[in-house]
Amino acid sequence: MNMDELIEKLKRELIQALNLEEVTPEDIDPDAPLFGSAGLGLDSIDALEIILILDRNYGIKIENPSAGKEIFYSVRTLAAYIMAHRK
């Protein structure tokens, strides 16, 4: 799976896991922030869901929680982390 395919897959997984009924994959800019008012507006509960997606779907555990802010910045940074760390 290449980076673009992974980004599209992640968009669908986020929409499903976070119950973003009003959002389509096309609505999500892969470089926009996931958290805060500028992007999707996700919160800390959503971050826990993303951690579950990484664990369940990719076998990735976040070892260093302080790195989460960089890893979870956007769909693209999330995909890059998965590409580098998936098992």
Buried (B, 14 or more C-beta within 10 A) or exposed (E): EEEEEBBBBBBEBBBEBBEBEEBEBEEBEBEBBBBEEEBBEBEEEBBEBBBEBBEEBBEBEBEEEEEBEEBBBBBBBBBBBBEEBEE
